[in-house]
């Protein structure tokens, strides 16, 4: 199963380069700060999706997207939220959830910094896809793609989409 992992779109729509990279994905996961209802509806209508709301998302988005997502897919236990910290620096709330639920994969957004780390203490992989939107303090727009097979993450790749605020020729 091929997953496209995005976060921090802060927009009304997905940029064309993001849509192009998600075209072959079986599911698209959004780790919060969607931005507006049109992007939520676009993702729901065009992809099998899972999403959480972020700190910029208003009450209408929060009615659709939960604060946390906990699920199992292809034998992999996943926990996703927008703000939660990194290995050895989790927020108190997320640290408690990770110790209790013991996921194999923990996903968050918020920092606009792409990061993938192994947490040896909690025996999980942490992923933050960075920000794929044009709004924010990040320099480069990014997303992650990976496959899940028999409880394992395979073929993980970071996709650099270009400089924030610069619309590519494809768009």
Secondary structure, 3 states (H helix, E strand, C coil): CEEEEECCCCECCCCHHHHHHHCCCCEEEECCCCECHHHHHHHHHHCCEEEECCCCCCHHHHHHCECEEEEEECCEEEEEECCCEECCEECHHHHHHHHHHCCCEEECCCCCCEEEEEECCCCEEEEEECCCCCCCCCCEEEEEEEEEECCEEEEEEEEEEEECCCCCCCC
